[in-house]
């Protein structure tokens, strides 16, 4: 067996073990309905035999057709994590059919029930900005700029000093993301492997799930997630990249430039994209919650810092290629 096959086999076993634990934890905390009752209702909704998806979340239980057709899933969520269907309808209009359609099916016990249908269509470049509905709440760019700046300054002061040159550089470049020309777009706040659905037969992305925490932000600040799917986390939190990650990364950036268009994807444009993705990495992974409402920079020796460091080194060593 090749090292690549071994890596994927190890990942699959780890994911399945984690999912089994998350399912047990979900039903131990949400006792108003059993797993069997959820499975039975999901089968009625989908119209065929079902089973849990290979990847689960912490706050939901997700089921798909047993034949893994992948065109829809049924998800059960507790009241604290119910979805805002009206907001999702706006996001659906923004991202067209790239975002799955969410349909509410009421409750089972205390659990909210949703059918989430996926469509395998490509995202049209800049659609997030061009198609944004007027009814969707908009963020004041000055307020967002101040928030980003404040958090980056906290990271500059609170992270180990070896991160300071990178974070200070991002602080100096931050105005480029808020100059009035760079678009603010609604984007996914947790674009990691758990939330990306893929057709196992073709490898094509069929949809992105878990849009609950969608927020506005500068275009490109979620692109750091590319590196999150090009490897696996070790037990210490460090990122271990797949052997072919460089080829996959090159392919992504080639497709990105093609989608944006050669007249737009200039060297200057791609430099701002690089700033955006590094800003996104540090803001999304540089803090750990100390309570439900407060957070602090990740600490030396922690699992979270190991992850941030391995990811930031990966980003720096794999800068956007021409």
Phi and psi in degrees as GROMACS dihedral restraints (atoms count N, CA, C in turn):
[ dihedral_restraints ]
;  ai    aj    ak    al  type     phi  dphi    fc
    3     4     5     6     1   -71.1    20    10
    4     5     6     7     1   161.7    20    10
    6     7     8     9     1   -63.6    20    10
    7     8     9    10     1   -33.1    20    10
    9    10    11    12     1   -65.2    20    10
   10    11    12    13     1   -44.3    20    10
   12    13    14    15     1   -63.7    20    10
   13    14    15    16     1   -39.1    20    10
   15    16    17    18     1   -63.5    20    10
   16    17    18    19     1   -41.4    20    10
   18    19    20    21     1   -59.9    20    10
   19    20    21    22     1   -45.7    20    10
   21    22    23    24     1   -67.9    20    10
   22    23    24    25     1   -35.9    20    10
   24    25    26    27     1   -65.0    20    10
   25    26    27    28     1   -41.3    20    10
   27    28    29    30     1   -64.8    20    10
   28    29    30    31     1   -42.0    20    10
   30    31    32    33     1   -61.0    20    10
   31    32    33    34     1   -45.0    20    10
   33    34    35    36     1   -61.3    20    10
   34    35    36    37     1   -43.6    20    10
   36    37    38    39     1   -63.4    20    10
   37    38    39    40     1   -41.2    20    10
   39    40    41    42     1   -65.1    20    10
   40    41    42    43     1   -42.3    20    10
   42    43    44    45     1   -65.2    20    10
   43    44    45    46     1   -43.2    20    10
   45    46    47    48     1   -64.3    20    10
   46    47    48    49     1   -40.1    20    10
   48    49    50    51     1   -65.5    20    10
   49    50    51    52     1   -42.2    20    10
   51    52    53    54     1   -63.7    20    10
   52    53    54    55     1   -42.8    20    10
   54    55    56    57     1   -63.3    20    10
   55    56    57    58     1   -41.1    20    10
   57    58    59    60     1   -60.9    20    10
   58    59    60    61     1   -41.1    20    10
   60    61    62    63     1   -66.2    20    10
   61    62    63    64     1   -42.3    20    10
   63    64    65    66     1   -64.5    20    10
   64    65    66    67     1   -36.2    20    10
   66    67    68    69     1   -65.2    20    10
   67    68    69    70     1   -45.0    20    10
   69    70    71    72     1   -60.3    20    10
   70    71    72    73     1   -44.9    20    10
   72    73    74    75     1   -64.2    20    10
   73    74    75    76     1   -40.3    20    10
   75    76    77    78     1   -60.9    20    10
   76    77    78    79     1   -46.5    20    10
   78    79    80    81     1   -79.7    20    10
   79    80    81    82     1   -18.8    20    10
   81    82    83    84     1   -74.4    20    10
   82    83    84    85     1   -27.6    20    10
   84    85    86    87     1   -91.1    20    10
   85    86    87    88     1   -24.6    20    10
   87    88    89    90     1  -119.5    20    10
   88    89    90    91     1    88.7    20    10
   90    91    92    93     1   -93.3    20    10
   91    92    93    94     1     3.5    20    10
   93    94    95    96     1   -73.6    20    10
   94    95    96    97     1   -16.9    20    10
   96    97    98    99     1  -146.6    20    10
   97    98    99   100     1   147.4    20    10
   99   100   101   102     1   -92.3    20    10
  100   101   102   103     1   165.2    20    10
  102   103   104   105     1   -62.0    20    10
  103   104   105   106     1   -39.3    20    10
  105   106   107   108     1   -64.1    20    10
  106   107   108   109     1   -40.6    20    10
  108   109   110   111     1   -63.9    20    10
  109   110   111   112     1   -39.5    20    10
  111   112   113   114     1   -64.2    20    10
  112   113   114   115     1   -42.9    20    10
  114   115   116   117     1   -61.7    20    10
  115   116   117   118     1   -42.0    20    10
  117   118   119   120     1   -64.5    20    10
  118   119   120   121     1   -43.4    20    10
  120   121   122   123     1   -66.2    20    10
  121   122   123   124     1   -41.5    20    10
  123   124   125   126     1   -61.2    20    10
  124   125   126   127     1   -38.2    20    10
  126   127   128   129     1   -65.0    20    10
  127   128   129   130     1   -38.4    20    10
  129   130   131   132     1   -64.5    20    10
  130   131   132   133     1   -40.6    20    10
  132   133   134   135     1   -69.5    20    10
  133   134   135   136     1   -45.9    20    10
  135   136   137   138     1   -79.0    20    10
  136   137   138   139     1   -30.8    20    10
  138   139   140   141     1    87.3    20    10
  139   140   141   142     1    18.6    20    10
  141   142   143   144     1  -160.6    20    10
  142   143   144   145     1   167.1    20    10
  144   145   146   147     1   -55.7    20    10
  145   146   147   148     1   149.2    20    10
  147   148   149   150     1  -132.8    20    10
  148   149   150   151     1   166.7    20    10
  150   151   152   153     1  -153.5    20    10
  151   152   153   154     1   162.4    20    10
  153   154   155   156     1   -62.4    20    10
  154   155   156   157     1   146.1    20    10
  156   157   158   159     1   -66.9    20    10
  157   158   159   160     1   151.3    20    10
  159   160   161   162     1   -61.0    20    10
  160   161   162   163     1   -28.3    20    10
  162   163   164   165     1  -115.6    20    10
  163   164   165   166     1   125.9    20    10
  165   166   167   168     1  -112.7    20    10
  166   167   168   169     1   173.2    20    10
  168   169   170   171     1  -116.0    20    10
  169   170   171   172     1   177.9    20    10
  171   172   173   174     1   -81.0    20    10
  172   173   174   175     1   -34.0    20    10
  174   175   176   177     1  -110.1    20    10
  175   176   177   178     1    15.1    20    10
  177   178   179   180     1  -152.1    20    10
  178   179   180   181     1   165.1    20    10
  180   181   182   183     1  -126.1    20    10
  181   182   183   184     1   124.9    20    10
  183   184   185   186     1  -121.9    20    10
  184   185   186   187     1   135.8    20    10
  186   187   188   189     1  -129.2    20    10
  187   188   189   190     1   144.2    20    10
  189   190   191   192     1  -133.4    20    10
  190   191   192   193     1   172.7    20    10
  192   193   194   195     1   -62.9    20    10
  193   194   195   196     1   144.0    20    10
  195   196   197   198     1   -64.1    20    10
  196   197   198   199     1   -23.0    20    10
  198   199   200   201     1   -85.6    20    10
  199   200   201   202     1     4.8    20    10
  201   202   203   204     1    55.4    20    10
  202   203   204   205     1    36.2    20    10
  204   205   206   207     1   -60.6    20    10
  205   206   207   208     1   -31.1    20    10
  207   208   209   210     1    79.3    20    10
  208   209   210   211     1     7.5    20    10
  210   211   212   213     1   -83.7    20    10
  211   212   213   214     1   -17.4    20    10
  213   214   215   216     1  -162.1    20    10
  214   215   216   217     1   160.0    20    10
  216   217   218   219     1  -134.1    20    10
  217   218   219   220     1   161.5    20    10
  219   220   221   222     1  -113.9    20    10
  220   221   222   223     1   131.9    20    10
  222   223   224   225     1  -125.5    20    10
  223   224   225   226     1   138.6    20    10
  225   226   227   228     1  -113.0    20    10
  226   227   228   229     1   128.1    20    10
  228   229   230   231     1  -132.4    20    10
  229   230   231   232     1   144.6    20    10
  231   232   233   234     1   -76.8    20    10
  232   233   234   235     1   170.4    20    10
  234   235   236   237     1   -60.5    20    10
  235   236   237   238     1   -33.6    20    10
  237   238   239   240     1   -68.6    20    10
  238   239   240   241     1   -17.9    20    10
  240   241   242   243     1  -124.1    20    10
  241   242   243   244     1    28.2    20    10
  243   244   245   246     1   -64.0    20    10
  244   245   246   247     1   151.2    20    10
  246   247   248   249     1   -90.3    20    10
  247   248   249   250     1   146.8    20    10
  249   250   251   252     1   -88.9    20    10
  250   251   252   253     1    92.8    20    10
  252   253   254   255     1   -62.7    20    10
  253   254   255   256     1   -35.3    20    10
  255   256   257   258     1   -64.0    20    10
  256   257   258   259     1   -43.8    20    10
  258   259   260   261     1   -64.0    20    10
  259   260   261   262     1   -41.5    20    10
  261   262   263   264     1   -63.3    20    10
  262   263   264   265     1   -33.7    20    10
  264   265   266   267     1   -62.7    20    10
  265   266   267   268     1   -37.4    20    10
  267   268   269   270     1   -65.9    20    10
  268   269   270   271     1   -45.7    20    10
  270   271   272   273     1   -63.4    20    10
  271   272   273   274     1   -36.3    20    10
  273   274   275   276     1   -60.2    20    10
  274   275   276   277     1   -40.3    20    10
  276   277   278   279     1   -67.4    20    10
  277   278   279   280     1   -34.4    20    10
  279   280   281   282     1   -66.8    20    10
  280   281   282   283     1   -49.4    20    10
  282   283   284   285     1   -99.4    20    10
  283   284   285   286     1    12.9    20    10
  285   286   287   288     1    54.5    20    10
  286   287   288   289     1  -142.1    20    10
  288   289   290   291     1   -86.3    20    10
  289   290   291   292     1     8.6    20    10
  291   292   293   294     1   -70.3    20    10
  292   293   294   295     1   -32.0    20    10
  294   295   296   297     1   -85.7    20    10
  295   296   297   298     1   136.1    20    10
  297   298   299   300     1   -64.3    20    10
  298   299   300   301     1   150.8    20    10
  300   301   302   303     1   -83.7    20    10
  301   302   303   304     1   128.6    20    10
  303   304   305   306     1  -104.2    20    10
  304   305   306   307     1   124.9    20    10
  306   307   308   309     1  -121.3    20    10
  307   308   309   310     1   130.2    20    10
  309   310   311   312     1   -88.0    20    10
  310   311   312   313     1   132.3    20    10
  312   313   314   315     1  -116.0    20    10
  313   314   315   316     1    22.5    20    10
  315   316   317   318     1    82.3    20    10
  316   317   318   319     1  -149.4    20    10
  318   319   320   321     1  -125.2    20    10
  319   320   321   322     1   154.3    20    10
  321   322   323   324     1  -124.8    20    10
  322   323   324   325     1   106.2    20    10
  324   325   326   327     1    63.5    20    10
  325   326   327   328     1  -126.1    20    10
  327   328   329   330     1   -96.5    20    10
  328   329   330   331     1     4.6    20    10
  330   331   332   333     1   -93.8    20    10
  331   332   333   334     1   133.7    20    10
  333   334   335   336     1   -84.0    20    10
  334   335   336   337     1   139.0    20    10
  336   337   338   339     1  -115.8    20    10
  337   338   339   340     1   131.5    20    10
  339   340   341   342     1  -134.2    20    10
  340   341   342   343     1   143.5    20    10
  342   343   344   345     1  -104.2    20    10
  343   344   345   346     1   130.6    20    10
  345   346   347   348     1  -120.3    20    10
  346   347   348   349     1   113.0    20    10
  348   349   350   351     1  -102.2    20    10
  349   350   351   352     1   133.7    20    10
  351   352   353   354     1  -107.0    20    10
  352   353   354   355     1   149.3    20    10
  354   355   356   357     1  -133.8    20    10
  355   356   357   358     1   132.8    20    10
  357   358   359   360     1   -90.8    20    10
  358   359   360   361     1    75.3    20    10
  360   361   362   363     1  -126.8    20    10
  361   362   363   364     1   145.8    20    10
  363   364   365   366     1   -75.1    20    10
  364   365   366   367     1   149.6    20    10
  366   367   368   369     1   -77.6    20    10
  367   368   369   370     1   128.7    20    10
  369   370   371   372     1   -80.1    20    10
  370   371   372   373     1   131.8    20    10
  372   373   374   375     1   -56.0    20    10
  373   374   375   376     1   137.1    20    10
  375   376   377   378     1    65.9    20    10
  376   377   378   379     1    12.1    20    10
  378   379   380   381     1   -64.5    20    10
  379   380   381   382     1   -28.7    20    10
  381   382   383   384     1   -60.1    20    10
  382   383   384   385     1   -33.5    20    10
  384   385   386   387     1   -88.0    20    10
  385   386   387   388     1   -44.0    20    10
  387   388   389   390     1   -69.8    20    10
  388   389   390   391     1   -33.3    20    10
  390   391   392   393     1  -101.6    20    10
  391   392   393   394     1     6.1    20    10
  393   394   395   396     1   -61.1    20    10
  394   395   396   397     1   122.1    20    10
  396   397   398   399     1   -70.4    20    10
  397   398   399   400     1   146.5    20    10
  399   400   401   402     1   -63.5    20    10
  400   401   402   403     1   -25.8    20    10
  402   403   404   405     1   -76.6    20    10
  403   404   405   406     1   -13.6    20    10
  405   406   407   408     1   -76.8    20    10
  406   407   408   409     1   131.4    20    10
  408   409   410   411     1   -55.0    20    10
  409   410   411   412     1   141.3    20    10
  411   412   413   414     1  -114.9    20    10
  412   413   414   415     1   144.6    20    10
  414   415   416   417     1   -94.3    20    10
  415   416   417   418     1   137.1    20    10
  417   418   419   420     1   -69.5    20    10
  418   419   420   421     1   119.5    20    10
  420   421   422   423     1   -62.9    20    10
  421   422   423   424     1   -32.5    20    10
  423   424   425   426     1   -66.9    20    10
  424   425   426   427     1   -40.1    20    10
  426   427   428   429     1   -65.4    20    10
  427   428   429   430     1   -43.2    20    10
  429   430   431   432     1   -65.7    20    10
  430   431   432   433     1   -40.3    20    10
  432   433   434   435     1   -59.8    20    10
  433   434   435   436     1   -46.1    20    10
  435   436   437   438     1   -62.7    20    10
  436   437   438   439     1   -38.5    20    10
  438   439   440   441     1   -66.1    20    10
  439   440   441   442     1   -46.0    20    10
  441   442   443   444     1   -60.6    20    10
  442   443   444   445     1   -44.1    20    10
  444   445   446   447     1   -63.4    20    10
  445   446   447   448     1   -44.3    20    10
  447   448   449   450     1   -60.2    20    10
  448   449   450   451     1   -43.5    20    10
  450   451   452   453     1   -69.4    20    10
  451   452   453   454     1   -39.6    20    10
  453   454   455   456     1   -64.7    20    10
  454   455   456   457     1   -37.2    20    10
  456   457   458   459     1   -65.2    20    10
  457   458   459   460     1   -38.5    20    10
  459   460   461   462     1   -60.9    20    10
  460   461   462   463     1   -40.3    20    10
  462   463   464   465     1   -69.8    20    10
  463   464   465   466     1   -38.6    20    10
  465   466   467   468     1   -60.3    20    10
  466   467   468   469     1   -37.9    20    10
  468   469   470   471     1   -85.2    20    10
  469   470   471   472     1   -29.7    20    10
  471   472   473   474     1   -99.8    20    10
  472   473   474   475     1   -24.0    20    10
  474   475   476   477     1   -77.8    20    10
  475   476   477   478     1   159.8    20    10
  477   478   479   480     1   -52.4    20    10
  478   479   480   481     1   147.4    20    10
  480   481   482   483     1   -58.9    20    10
  481   482   483   484     1   -24.1    20    10
  483   484   485   486     1   -65.1    20    10
  484   485   486   487     1   -17.3    20    10
  486   487   488   489     1   -87.1    20    10
  487   488   489   490     1   -14.3    20    10
  489   490   491   492     1   -57.4    20    10
  490   491   492   493     1   -45.4    20    10
  492   493   494   495     1   -57.6    20    10
  493   494   495   496     1   -42.0    20    10
  495   496   497   498     1   -67.9    20    10
  496   497   498   499     1   -47.5    20    10
  498   499   500   501     1   -66.3    20    10
  499   500   501   502     1   -39.7    20    10
  501   502   503   504     1   -64.3    20    10
  502   503   504   505     1   -37.0    20    10
  504   505   506   507     1   -62.2    20    10
  505   506   507   508     1   -43.5    20    10
  507   508   509   510     1   -64.9    20    10
  508   509   510   511     1   -36.2    20    10
  510   511   512   513     1   -61.2    20    10
  511   512   513   514     1   -42.8    20    10
  513   514   515   516     1   -67.8    20    10
  514   515   516   517     1   -28.7    20    10
  516   517   518   519     1   -93.2    20    10
  517   518   519   520     1    -9.9    20    10
  519   520   521   522     1   -55.2    20    10
  520   521   522   523     1   -38.3    20    10
  522   523   524   525     1   -56.3    20    10
  523   524   525   526     1   -24.0    20    10
  525   526   527   528     1   -65.3    20    10
  526   527   528   529     1   -24.9    20    10
  528   529   530   531     1   -84.7    20    10
  529   530   531   532     1    -8.5    20    10
  531   532   533   534     1  -131.5    20    10
  532   533   534   535     1    35.8    20    10
  534   535   536   537     1   -89.6    20    10
  535   536   537   538     1     5.3    20    10
  537   538   539   540     1    90.6    20    10
  538   539   540   541     1   -13.4    20    10
  540   541   542   543     1  -105.1    20    10
  541   542   543   544     1   -34.7    20    10
  543   544   545   546     1   -76.8    20    10
  544   545   546   547     1   126.0    20    10
  546   547   548   549     1   -73.3    20    10
  547   548   549   550     1   142.7    20    10
  549   550   551   552     1   -92.5    20    10
  550   551   552   553     1   132.4    20    10
  552   553   554   555     1  -132.6    20    10
  553   554   555   556     1   151.1    20    10
  555   556   557   558     1   -70.6    20    10
  556   557   558   559     1   129.5    20    10
  558   559   560   561     1  -142.3    20    10
  559   560   561   562     1   161.2    20    10
  561   562   563   564     1   -72.6    20    10
  562   563   564   565     1   135.4    20    10
  564   565   566   567     1   -96.2    20    10
  565   566   567   568     1    -2.1    20    10
  567   568   569   570     1  -142.8    20    10
  568   569   570   571     1    57.0    20    10
  570   571   572   573     1   -84.3    20    10
  571   572   573   574     1    72.7    20    10
  573   574   575   576     1  -118.6    20    10
  574   575   576   577     1   176.7    20    10
  576   577   578   579     1   -57.5    20    10
  577   578   579   580     1   -32.1    20    10
  579   580   581   582     1   -62.2    20    10
  580   581   582   583     1   -25.2    20    10
  582   583   584   585     1  -108.2    20    10
  583   584   585   586     1     9.5    20    10
  585   586   587   588     1  -110.9    20    10
  586   587   588   589     1   116.6    20    10
  588   589   590   591     1   -94.3    20    10
  589   590   591   592     1   133.0    20    10
  591   592   593   594     1  -127.7    20    10
  592   593   594   595     1   140.9    20    10
  594   595   596   597     1   -72.8    20    10
  595   596   597   598     1   115.8    20    10
  597   598   599   600     1   -64.7    20    10
  598   599   600   601     1   -22.5    20    10
  600   601   602   603     1   -78.5    20    10
  601   602   603   604     1   -32.6    20    10
  603   604   605   606     1  -116.0    20    10
  604   605   606   607     1   -19.8    20    10
  606   607   608   609     1    82.0    20    10
  607   608   609   610     1     1.2    20    10
  609   610   611   612     1   -76.6    20    10
  610   611   612   613     1   143.3    20    10
  612   613   614   615     1   -71.8    20    10
  613   614   615   616     1   126.0    20    10
  615   616   617   618     1  -101.7    20    10
  616   617   618   619     1   -14.8    20    10
  618   619   620   621     1   170.4    20    10
  619   620   621   622     1   162.7    20    10
  621   622   623   624     1  -116.0    20    10
  622   623   624   625     1   130.1    20    10
  624   625   626   627     1  -111.3    20    10
  625   626   627   628     1   177.0    20    10
  627   628   629   630     1    64.3    20    10
  628   629   630   631     1    58.5    20    10
  630   631   632   633     1   -90.4    20    10
  631   632   633   634     1    15.9    20    10
  633   634   635   636     1   -57.7    20    10
  634   635   636   637     1   -38.1    20    10
  636   637   638   639     1  -101.1    20    10
  637   638   639   640     1    30.1    20    10
  639   640   641   642     1   -54.8    20    10
  640   641   642   643     1   133.1    20    10
  642   643   644   645     1  -137.7    20    10
  643   644   645   646     1   168.8    20    10
  645   646   647   648     1   -83.5    20    10
  646   647   648   649     1   148.6    20    10
  648   649   650   651     1  -169.7    20    10
  649   650   651   652     1   164.7    20    10
  651   652   653   654     1   -60.2    20    10
  652   653   654   655     1   139.0    20    10
  654   655   656   657     1   -53.5    20    10
  655   656   657   658     1   131.2    20    10
  657   658   659   660     1   103.5    20    10
  658   659   660   661     1   -11.7    20    10
  660   661   662   663     1   -74.5    20    10
  661   662   663   664     1    -9.1    20    10
  663   664   665   666     1  -100.0    20    10
  664   665   666   667     1    -0.9    20    10
  666   667   668   669     1   -70.2    20    10
  667   668   669   670     1   -16.4    20    10
  669   670   671   672     1   -57.9    20    10
  670   671   672   673     1   -23.1    20    10
  672   673   674   675     1   -63.0    20    10
  673   674   675   676     1   -18.9    20    10
  675   676   677   678     1   -53.3    20    10
  676   677   678   679     1   -46.0    20    10
  678   679   680   681     1   -67.8    20    10
  679   680   681   682     1   -24.1    20    10
  681   682   683   684     1   -68.2    20    10
  682   683   684   685     1   -25.7    20    10
  684   685   686   687     1  -101.7    20    10
  685   686   687   688     1     2.9    20    10
  687   688   689   690     1   -98.0    20    10
  688   689   690   691     1    16.1    20    10
  690   691   692   693     1  -172.2    20    10
  691   692   693   694     1  -168.7    20    10
  693   694   695   696     1  -128.5    20    10
  694   695   696   697     1   159.4    20    10
  696   697   698   699     1   -88.1    20    10
  697   698   699   700     1   135.9    20    10
  699   700   701   702     1   -80.8    20    10
  700   701   702   703     1   175.5    20    10
  702   703   704   705     1   -62.1    20    10
  703   704   705   706     1   -23.4    20    10
  705   706   707   708     1   -88.1    20    10
  706   707   708   709     1    -6.8    20    10
  708   709   710   711     1   101.6    20    10
  709   710   711   712     1   -12.4    20    10
  711   712   713   714     1   -72.6    20    10
  712   713   714   715     1   145.6    20    10
  714   715   716   717     1   -82.1    20    10
  715   716   717   718     1   129.6    20    10
  717   718   719   720     1  -115.0    20    10
  718   719   720   721     1   113.2    20    10
  720   721   722   723     1   -80.8    20    10
  721   722   723   724     1   148.9    20    10
  723   724   725   726     1   -68.4    20    10
  724   725   726   727     1   154.7    20    10
  726   727   728   729     1   -57.4    20    10
  727   728   729   730     1   -32.2    20    10
  729   730   731   732     1   -99.8    20    10
  730   731   732   733     1    22.7    20    10
  732   733   734   735     1   -63.2    20    10
  733   734   735   736     1   -33.9    20    10
  735   736   737   738     1   -64.3    20    10
  736   737   738   739     1   -42.2    20    10
  738   739   740   741     1   -64.9    20    10
  739   740   741   742     1   -40.9    20    10
  741   742   743   744     1   -66.2    20    10
  742   743   744   745     1   -38.8    20    10
  744   745   746   747     1   -66.0    20    10
  745   746   747   748     1   -42.5    20    10
  747   748   749   750     1   -60.5    20    10
  748   749   750   751     1   -40.5    20    10
  750   751   752   753     1   -63.8    20    10
  751   752   753   754     1   -41.6    20    10
  753   754   755   756     1   -59.3    20    10
  754   755   756   757     1   -48.8    20    10
  756   757   758   759     1   -68.7    20    10
  757   758   759   760     1   -29.7    20    10
  759   760   761   762     1   -65.8    20    10
  760   761   762   763     1   -43.0    20    10
  762   763   764   765     1   -67.5    20    10
  763   764   765   766     1   -37.6    20    10
  765   766   767   768     1   -60.5    20    10
  766   767   768   769     1   -49.1    20    10
  768   769   770   771     1   -62.4    20    10
  769   770   771   772     1   -38.5    20    10
  771   772   773   774     1   -64.7    20    10
  772   773   774   775     1   -40.8    20    10
  774   775   776   777     1   -68.4    20    10
  775   776   777   778     1   -40.8    20    10
  777   778   779   780     1   -69.7    20    10
  778   779   780   781     1   -37.4    20    10
  780   781   782   783     1   103.1    20    10
  781   782   783   784     1   136.3    20    10
  783   784   785   786     1   -60.1    20    10
  784   785   786   787     1   -29.7    20    10
  786   787   788   789     1   -72.5    20    10
  787   788   789   790     1   -24.9    20    10
  789   790   791   792     1   -92.7    20    10
  790   791   792   793     1   -40.4    20    10
  792   793   794   795     1   -78.2    20    10
  793   794   795   796     1    58.3    20    10
  795   796   797   798     1   -76.2    20    10
  796   797   798   799     1   171.9    20    10
  798   799   800   801     1   -60.7    20    10
  799   800   801   802     1   -39.8    20    10
  801   802   803   804     1   -64.6    20    10
  802   803   804   805     1   -44.2    20    10
  804   805   806   807     1   -60.4    20    10
  805   806   807   808     1   -46.2    20    10
  807   808   809   810     1   -68.1    20    10
  808   809   810   811     1   -27.8    20    10
  810   811   812   813     1   -66.1    20    10
  811   812   813   814     1   -38.6    20    10
  813   814   815   816     1   -70.1    20    10
  814   815   816   817     1   -37.6    20    10
  816   817   818   819     1   -57.8    20    10
  817   818   819   820     1   -41.3    20    10
  819   820   821   822     1   -65.0    20    10
  820   821   822   823     1   -39.8    20    10
  822   823   824   825     1   -62.3    20    10
  823   824   825   826     1   -45.4    20    10
  825   826   827   828     1   -60.6    20    10
  826   827   828   829     1   -44.4    20    10
  828   829   830   831     1   -68.8    20    10
  829   830   831   832     1   -34.2    20    10
  831   832   833   834     1   -71.9    20    10
  832   833   834   835     1   -38.2    20    10
  834   835   836   837     1   -60.1    20    10
  835   836   837   838     1   -45.2    20    10
  837   838   839   840     1   -60.3    20    10
  838   839   840   841     1   -41.6    20    10
  840   841   842   843     1   -59.0    20    10
  841   842   843   844     1   -49.3    20    10
  843   844   845   846     1   -70.6    20    10
  844   845   846   847     1   -38.9    20    10
  846   847   848   849     1   -70.0    20    10
  847   848   849   850     1   -35.6    20    10
  849   850   851   852     1   -81.6    20    10
  850   851   852   853     1   -23.0    20    10
  852   853   854   855     1  -125.7    20    10
  853   854   855   856     1    -1.0    20    10
  855   856   857   858     1   -87.6    20    10
  856   857   858   859     1    -8.0    20    10
  858   859   860   861     1  -120.1    20    10
  859   860   861   862     1   154.6    20    10
  861   862   863   864     1  -128.9    20    10
  862   863   864   865     1   137.5    20    10
  864   865   866   867     1   -72.4    20    10
  865   866   867   868     1   130.0    20    10
  867   868   869   870     1   -97.7    20    10
  868   869   870   871     1   -14.9    20    10
  870   871   872   873     1  -157.2    20    10
  871   872   873   874     1  -173.1    20    10
  873   874   875   876     1   -67.3    20    10
  874   875   876   877     1   -21.3    20    10
  876   877   878   879     1  -124.7    20    10
  877   878   879   880     1    -4.0    20    10
  879   880   881   882     1  -125.9    20    10
  880   881   882   883     1   153.4    20    10
  882   883   884   885     1  -146.0    20    10
  883   884   885   886     1   165.2    20    10
  885   886   887   888     1  -146.0    20    10
  886   887   888   889     1   159.1    20    10
  888   889   890   891     1   -57.9    20    10
  889   890   891   892     1   144.3    20    10
  891   892   893   894     1   -62.0    20    10
  892   893   894   895     1   147.8    20    10
  894   895   896   897     1   -98.8    20    10
  895   896   897   898     1   153.9    20    10
  897   898   899   900     1   -54.9    20    10
  898   899   900   901     1   134.2    20    10
  900   901   902   903     1    84.8    20    10
  901   902   903   904     1    -5.4    20    10
  903   904   905   906     1   -83.0    20    10
  904   905   906   907     1   159.6    20    10
  906   907   908   909     1   -56.5    20    10
  907   908   909   910     1   -43.3    20    10
  909   910   911   912     1   -65.7    20    10
  910   911   912   913     1   -38.9    20    10
  912   913   914   915     1   -69.3    20    10
  913   914   915   916     1   -39.0    20    10
  915   916   917   918     1   -58.3    20    10
  916   917   918   919     1   -41.1    20    10
  918   919   920   921     1   -65.9    20    10
  919   920   921   922     1   -48.0    20    10
  921   922   923   924     1   -59.2    20    10
  922   923   924   925     1   -44.3    20    10
  924   925   926   927     1   -65.6    20    10
  925   926   927   928     1   -45.0    20    10
  927   928   929   930     1   -66.7    20    10
  928   929   930   931     1   -35.0    20    10
  930   931   932   933     1   -72.4    20    10
  931   932   933   934     1   -41.2    20    10
  933   934   935   936     1   -68.7    20    10
  934   935   936   937     1   -37.0    20    10
  936   937   938   939     1   -65.5    20    10
  937   938   939   940     1   -37.3    20    10
  939   940   941   942     1   -63.8    20    10
  940   941   942   943     1   -40.8    20    10
  942   943   944   945     1   -66.2    20    10
  943   944   945   946     1   -41.7    20    10
  945   946   947   948     1   -69.1    20    10
  946   947   948   949     1   -36.2    20    10
  948   949   950   951     1   -82.3    20    10
  949   950   951   952     1   -11.4    20    10
  951   952   953   954     1  -122.7    20    10
  952   953   954   955     1    45.6    20    10
  954   955   956   957     1   -56.3    20    10
  955   956   957   958     1   155.5    20    10
  957   958   959   960     1   -53.7    20    10
  958   959   960   961     1   128.1    20    10
  960   961   962   963     1   -97.6    20    10
  961   962   963   964     1   150.8    20    10
